[in-house]
Amino acid sequence: QRWSGPEKLLALDELIDRCEPSQIKYMMQVIEPQFQRDFISLLPKELALYVLSFLEPRDLLRAAQTCRYWRVLAEDNLLWREKCREEGIEEPLNLRKRRLLSPGFMYSPWKFAFMRQHRIDMNWRSGELRPPKVLKGHDDHVITCLQFCGNRIVSGSDDNTLKVWSAVTGECVQTLVGHTGGVWSSQMRDSVVISGSTDRTLKVWNADTGECVHTLYGHTSTVRCMHLHGNRVVSGSRDATLRLWDIETGQCLHVLMGHVAAVRCVQYDGHRVVSGAYDYTVKVWDPESESCTHTLQGHTNRVYSLQFDGTHIVSGSLDTSIRVWDVESGNCLHTLMGHQSLTSGMELRDNILVSGNADSTVKIWDIKTGQCLQTLQG
């Protein structure tokens, strides 16, 4: 007690010199806890969150395992919103009301959004590829159309049948028999399947039972294309006409006449019908008045594929071009050149168009600028 500071230090030095390693280890175990402080818990919550905001998401998850209070902080919704913003995740899919996960712990929609996006990224980069399922059932016949909804796949064939498959097991669960000609077009929503055939009819099926609910008569040639919206389907035929049907009653509501060759593709958004035909034109229709509001001319060969988002019409033709039209004015906004052959299939989302072509390439376009962003070969 009477020694001065320097004397105490000297005594400790001498003492440590005379100790075994095991005794020094014991001293450390006694002394270390005296200097450990949980600074995160001692700080005001706002400051603690500010400190944690500098951690990477992976380190935040590790910090959450330290103690209960650290977990409460590391689950903070605003903290994860900031992490999402850094990763460019704009909105959590699941803006559920924040609820208790367990006593004292709130569910964080932003953390959920971050983790979900991370899982998707990891699946793309290193997810195991399961061996593909091969669905065999139409023998050597051509599969002419394919629809996919939920866990169901429906294939139509020129063997006059459609088959309903489980996407989970790969088994054929129903064979839809009834057409007397090859099936060339189909649409599907939930358990409702609609098919069009060379027998000039459309059929409405229940995919659960395999039962034919309605047979729709009216076309005088092959039903080559169709598009379903709500309870209505528009069909296009080689007889150069389009028909609008109510699939619940089986009634033909309207007939659209004006094309002078086979109708090859059709889109319907509930208000307007857009059709492309072998007469090189695209037509915009008001189905209620059965009038053609625009005839879009510019293609120099047959029109095979269409997309329509309510504002823009995109048409693909055997003339190798893809044209972007304004539905209100009927003006051609862009002609997309680059493919070497027929564009047989397209998908449009927002301003991004993906086109599949018989030249064995897929191209990605921005329809606002008319630019080709990517060409996928292989």
Secondary structure, DSSP 8 states (H G I E B T S, - for coil): ----HHHHHHHHHHHHHTS-HHHHHHHHHHHHHHH---HHHHS-HHHHHHHHTTS-HHHHHHHTTT-HHHHHHHT-HHHHHHHHHHHT--S-S------EEETTEE--HHHHHHHHHHHHHHHHHH-----------STTS-EEEEEEETTEEEEEETTS-EEEEETTT--EEEEE---SS-EEEEEEETTEEEEEETTS-EEEEETTTTEEEEEE---SS-EEEEEEETTEEEEEETTSEEEEEETTTTEEEEEEE--SS-EEEEEE-SS-EEEEETTS-EEEEETTTTEEEEEE---SS-EEEEEE-SSEEEEEETTS-EEEEETTT--EEEEE---SS-EEEEEEETTEEEEEETTS-EEEEETTTTEEEEEE--
